[in-house]
Amino acid sequence: MSEAETSINLVLKFNEAFNHHDVTGMMALMSDDCIFENTSPAPDGTVYTGREAVTQFWHDFFRQSPQAHIEIEEIFGQGVHCVMRWRYDWVDAAGNAGHVRGVDVFRIKNNLISEKLSYVKG
């Protein structure tokens, strides 16, 4: 399996865990020194560094968005990088459905996700 195929498979597993709101499963695929760059607040987003900070972010995220779901629109890899174009759907506290589209750029190091940089349209 090529480096790009390995990267894509890792990101697909991460997304599957995301859609099950399985923070433990997600974090098992991330390095101890991982970096997650959120889309909010605009324009640069908040950067979370390290397993503890990223884990806490995801626990808070799923508590606030219990119906969060990512649909992959396109995914491709090049070496240690993987790019995923996605649609994120949710239902807010008032029961209103919403969605945004965006892109994640992943970096893989030692067969783990070391960076997840997220960008959103709008």
SULVEN-V256976 format. One record per residue. N is the residue number from 1. SS is DSSP state (alpha for helix, beta for strand, coil for the rest). PSI is psi in whole degrees, 0 to 359 (999 if undefined). Layout:
BEGIN
n: (N/N)
ss: (SS/SS)
psi: (PSI/PSI)
END
This chain:
BEGIN
n: (1/2/3/4/5/6/7/8/9/10/11/12/13/14/15/16/17/18/19/20/21/22/23/24/25/26/27/28/29/30/31/32/33/34/35/36/37/38/39/40/41/42/43/44/45/46/47/48/49/50/51/52/53/54/55/56/57/58/59/60/61/62/63/64/65/66/67/68/69/70/71/72/73/74/75/76/77/78/79/80/81/82/83/84/85/86/87/88/89/90/91/92/93/94/95/96/97/98/99/100/101/102/103/104/105/106/107/108/109/110/111/112/113/114/115/116/117/118/119/120/121/122)
ss: (coil/coil/alpha/alpha/alpha/alpha/alpha/alpha/alpha/alpha/alpha/alpha/alpha/alpha/alpha/alpha/alpha/alpha/alpha/coil/coil/coil/alpha/alpha/alpha/alpha/alpha/coil/coil/beta/beta/beta/beta/beta/beta/beta/beta/coil/coil/coil/coil/coil/coil/coil/coil/coil/beta/beta/beta/coil/alpha/alpha/alpha/alpha/alpha/alpha/alpha/alpha/alpha/alpha/alpha/alpha/alpha/alpha/coil/coil/coil/coil/beta/beta/beta/beta/beta/beta/beta/beta/beta/beta/coil/coil/beta/beta/beta/beta/beta/beta/beta/beta/beta/beta/beta/coil/coil/coil/coil/coil/beta/beta/beta/beta/beta/beta/beta/beta/beta/beta/beta/beta/beta/coil/coil/beta/beta/beta/beta/beta/beta/beta/beta/beta/coil/coil)
psi: (136/165/319/318/321/317/314/314/320/315/323/319/320/315/323/315/319/311/344/3/38/84/320/315/320/313/337/341/1/148/160/328/27/155/130/124/111/164/344/147/153/149/348/343/166/139/127/130/129/153/315/313/318/318/314/319/310/322/314/317/309/333/321/338/71/350/20/138/136/128/122/126/328/145/138/157/154/104/235/8/149/137/131/121/133/167/125/123/147/170/126/178/333/0/9/130/147/168/158/161/149/191/140/138/118/147/134/135/126/42/25/156/120/337/140/103/121/138/143/149/139/999)
END
